Amino acid sequence: MSTEHVECSHACRNTCGMLNEAIREETAMVRFYEHLMKECDYPDVSGFVRELLEERSRTVIRIMQKLNELRARGQILDGVMSSYNPAP
């Protein structure tokens, strides 16, 4: 995971480029751990990888919740702003 190509545009409104990148990276890690789970049959390691998988899966959900929150907030602000624009 290289962070050199990730830059914040500081223009977030209804979404966040940084969180979108984070969700891509976390989702890739979830797929990686799922692959490890399929390949590994050693109970101690398999259990540990399962814990890692569960943690990453929770992180993906948290990021999606934050993105949804940003989207909803943006839609509310758009609605408020449009209510101040008189119709022609």
PyMOL commands that set and color helices and strands:
alter all, ss='L'
color gray80, all
select helices_A, chain A and resi 17-39+43-84
alter helices_A, ss='H'
color red, helices_A
deselect
rebuild
show_as cartoon
